[in-house]
Amino acid sequence: MHYTNVCLNSFGYELPPNEVSSAELEERLAPVYRRLKLPAGRVELMSGIRTRRFWNSGMRPSEA
């Protein structure tokens, strides 16, 4: 089925409460980085992502 003359009047969103920066992620990966002799800053450099957000474990989409 195709629709014509349709528009969205409004929409909403909610950001997950848990934010992890690329720097924090790299701190967790520091032992691996040292072992592989990788410089810090690779995650953000290669992905372009500074922060990512997560819902709490067990959170269902219908609860958001």
N, C-alpha and C positions, 0 to 999 in steps of 0.2 A: 504494500500500500504506500503510495506517495502522497505527501501533504504539500499543499500550496498555501501561500498567504498565512504562514505560521510564524509567530515570534515568541521569544521568551520574555515574560513580563519581569521576572526576577529569579534569582537563584541565591543559594547560600552555601557556606562551607564552615567547617570548624577544623582548626589545626590541632593535631595531636599534641599532648602536653610535654612529651619527652623529646628534647632537642639534643642532638649530638653533633658537635662541630668536627670538621675534618682534622683539626689539630688534636682534639680529644681522642678521636679514632686512631690517629697516628701514635699518640702516647700509649694506647693499648697495644699497638703493633710494634712498639719500639724494639723489643727483643728480636723480632723477625727482621726488622730493618737493619739492626746492627749485624746480625748474622749474614744477611745478604749484601751488606755494605751499601745500603740505599740511603740517599740523603732525605731529610725530612721535607715535607711539602709535596710529596708525590701524589697523594690521593686527590688533593684539590687541583693540582696542576693537570693531572690526567683526566679527571672527571668534570672539573669546572663546578663542583658542588662544594659549597662552604659549610652548610649545615643540612642535616636531615632530621626528620621528625618521626617518632614512633608512638603508637598507642601502647598502653600497658598490656602486659601479657594476659591473655584470656579475654581481652576486650572484643566483643562481637561488633560487626559493622552496624547492626541494628541498634546498638547502644550508643553510638557516636552522637 
